[in-house]
Amino acid sequence: MNVCALFRSVALVLLLASGFSFAVPWLGVTFKKSTYQNHLALNVIGVHPESGCFSAGMVAGDLIVGVQGSPLTDMSQIQSAVSGHKAGQ
């Protein structure tokens, strides 16, 4: 094992031992792109049982038609809304 690999291994062990989390914000749903009233919509196919969407009562068959009060026009809106929070929010 070279010095760089050893250093990375030790650093990873220290991060994990200190309680560092690799958690990132995520929506917690699987979906298929669809339309609703001439706008982009996300047809929810499944909801992860440990997600905020599940806690909020989202189920398969629901439609996501907007983000933060605006009609959904492209996937970057979802990405921006989710990335603006910490995991678990």
C-alpha positions as a Markdown table, in Angstrom:
| # | Residue | x | y | z |
|---|---|---|---|---|
| 1 | Met | 0.0 | 0.0 | 0.0 |
| 2 | Asn | 1.5 | 3.4 | -1.0 |
| 3 | Val | 1.6 | 6.4 | 1.3 |
| 4 | Cys | -1.3 | 8.2 | -0.3 |
| 5 | Ala | -3.6 | 5.1 | -0.1 |
| 6 | Leu | -2.6 | 4.7 | 3.6 |
| 7 | Phe | -3.3 | 8.3 | 4.3 |
| 8 | Arg | -6.8 | 8.1 | 2.7 |
| 9 | Ser | -7.6 | 5.0 | 4.6 |
| 10 | Val | -6.6 | 6.5 | 7.9 |
| 11 | Ala | -8.5 | 9.7 | 7.2 |
| 12 | Leu | -11.6 | 7.8 | 6.3 |
| 13 | Val | -11.4 | 5.8 | 9.6 |
| 14 | Leu | -10.9 | 9.0 | 11.6 |
| 15 | Leu | -13.9 | 10.6 | 9.9 |
| 16 | Leu | -16.2 | 7.7 | 10.5 |
| 17 | Ala | -15.0 | 7.3 | 14.1 |
| 18 | Ser | -15.7 | 11.0 | 14.8 |
| 19 | Gly | -19.4 | 10.5 | 13.7 |
| 20 | Phe | -18.9 | 12.3 | 10.4 |
| 21 | Ser | -21.9 | 11.7 | 8.2 |
| 22 | Phe | -22.0 | 11.4 | 4.4 |
| 23 | Ala | -25.7 | 12.2 | 4.4 |
| 24 | Val | -26.9 | 14.4 | 1.7 |
| 25 | Pro | -30.4 | 15.9 | 1.2 |
| 26 | Trp | -32.7 | 13.8 | -1.0 |
| 27 | Leu | -36.3 | 13.7 | -2.1 |
| 28 | Gly | -36.9 | 10.1 | -1.3 |
| 29 | Val | -39.3 | 9.3 | -4.2 |
| 30 | Thr | -39.0 | 7.5 | -7.5 |
| 31 | Phe | -40.9 | 9.1 | -10.3 |
| 32 | Lys | -41.7 | 9.3 | -14.0 |
| 33 | Lys | -41.8 | 12.6 | -15.8 |
| 34 | Ser | -45.4 | 13.5 | -16.8 |
| 35 | Thr | -47.5 | 16.6 | -17.5 |
| 36 | Tyr | -50.3 | 18.3 | -15.7 |
| 37 | Gln | -52.2 | 21.3 | -17.1 |
| 38 | Asn | -49.4 | 21.8 | -19.8 |
| 39 | His | -46.6 | 21.9 | -17.2 |
| 40 | Leu | -44.0 | 19.4 | -16.2 |
| 41 | Ala | -45.1 | 17.0 | -13.4 |
| 42 | Leu | -43.5 | 14.1 | -11.6 |
| 43 | Asn | -45.7 | 11.1 | -11.2 |
| 44 | Val | -44.7 | 9.4 | -8.0 |
| 45 | Ile | -44.0 | 5.7 | -8.5 |
| 46 | Gly | -42.6 | 4.9 | -5.0 |
| 47 | Val | -41.8 | 6.6 | -1.7 |
| 48 | His | -38.8 | 5.6 | 0.5 |
| 49 | Pro | -40.2 | 4.7 | 4.0 |
| 50 | Glu | -37.4 | 6.8 | 5.7 |
| 51 | Ser | -37.9 | 9.9 | 3.7 |
| 52 | Gly | -39.6 | 13.2 | 4.5 |
| 53 | Cys | -42.0 | 12.6 | 1.6 |
| 54 | Phe | -43.2 | 9.5 | 3.3 |
| 55 | Ser | -43.6 | 11.3 | 6.6 |
| 56 | Ala | -45.6 | 14.0 | 4.8 |
| 57 | Gly | -48.0 | 11.3 | 3.5 |
| 58 | Met | -46.9 | 11.1 | -0.1 |
| 59 | Val | -47.9 | 7.9 | -1.9 |
| 60 | Ala | -47.5 | 6.3 | -5.3 |
| 61 | Gly | -49.8 | 8.0 | -7.8 |
| 62 | Asp | -49.3 | 11.5 | -6.3 |
| 63 | Leu | -48.2 | 14.2 | -8.7 |
| 64 | Ile | -45.5 | 16.8 | -7.9 |
| 65 | Val | -46.6 | 19.8 | -10.0 |
| 66 | Gly | -44.8 | 22.6 | -8.3 |
| 67 | Val | -41.9 | 23.6 | -6.1 |
| 68 | Gln | -42.0 | 26.4 | -3.5 |
| 69 | Gly | -45.2 | 27.8 | -4.9 |
| 70 | Ser | -44.1 | 27.8 | -8.6 |
| 71 | Pro | -45.2 | 25.5 | -11.3 |
| 72 | Leu | -42.6 | 22.8 | -12.1 |
| 73 | Thr | -40.9 | 23.8 | -15.4 |
| 74 | Asp | -37.7 | 21.9 | -15.2 |
| 75 | Met | -35.8 | 19.4 | -13.0 |
| 76 | Ser | -33.3 | 22.1 | -11.8 |
| 77 | Gln | -36.1 | 23.5 | -9.6 |
| 78 | Ile | -36.2 | 20.2 | -7.7 |
| 79 | Gln | -32.5 | 20.0 | -7.5 |
| 80 | Ser | -32.2 | 23.6 | -6.2 |
| 81 | Ala | -34.9 | 23.1 | -3.6 |
| 82 | Val | -33.4 | 19.9 | -2.2 |
| 83 | Ser | -29.8 | 21.1 | -2.3 |
| 84 | Gly | -30.8 | 24.2 | -0.3 |
| 85 | His | -31.4 | 22.0 | 2.8 |
| 86 | Lys | -29.6 | 19.6 | 5.0 |
| 87 | Ala | -30.3 | 15.9 | 5.1 |
| 88 | Gly | -33.4 | 15.3 | 7.2 |
| 89 | Gln | -35.0 | 18.7 | 6.8 |
